[in-house]
Amino acid sequence: MKFWITKYALERGIIEADARLLSLYENFARCDNGTQKYYFSGSKWWFKKEDAVAKANEMRQEEIERLKNQIKKLEEIRFE
């Protein structure tokens, strides 16, 4: 089964993982790809690529807003 991971989307992009679903509880998944076990929680992984892309775009927009606010605060600083 394929999963799309958005936890590090802004640093590394969306990661596509192919693994066997071992358990699923609420929004927490435990998977195994044969050599490594993955643990996904919250809104950091998705069953559909479209959902992962939407979340990554949302994360990108939030980061842009955060950086704009940071720039605004820096521009308001005055040294005398």
N, C-alpha and C positions, 0 to 999 in steps of 0.2 A: 504494500500500500504506500502511496506517495503522500508526503506531508510537505507543506511549505512553511518555513520558519522565518518569522519576521523580527525576532528578538534583536538581532544585530543588523537590521536592514539598512540603517543609515551609515554603517561602517563597512559592511561587506556585501550588501545587497540581500535579496531574498534567497535563502538556501533551500534547495530541493533535497529532501531526504527520502530514501526508499527503505522502508522498514516494516516489520510485522507488528501490528497492534497487539500488545499483551494485555492491556487493561485500559479502560476509559471510565473515569469518574468525574462527573460534572465537566469542568473544562481542563482536566488534567489527563494526560496520556502517557503511557509507558510503552516504549517501543524497543524493538531489537532488530538490528540489521545483520545479525550473524557474527559481527565482531565487536559491536559496541551497543550499549543500551542508551536510549535517549529518554529524557524526561521533559515533557512540555507542560507548561501551565499557563493559565490565563489566556490573554489574547496575543500570545507569542507564537502560535502555530495554527495552521489552517488545513482543512481537508481539500479546499478548492484554491487553485492559483489566483482566481479572480478576487477572492476574499483577502488573500495575502497582499495582493497588489493594492487593494483599497486601503488596507491597514497601513502599508508602507507609505502610501501617499498622505494619509492622515498624520502619520508620525513625522513625515517631512515637513508638512505645513505647520505642525506644532513647533518643530525645531526652528523653522524660519521665524515664527512669531516670537519665540523665546529670544532668538538672536537679535531681532529688531528692538525688542525691549532693552536688551543689554547694551546695544549701540546707543539707543536714546539716553540711557543713564550715563554712559561714558561721555556723550556729547554735552551733557548738562554739567559735568564736573568742571569747575573753574579753579585754577591755581593762581594764587597771588603772591 
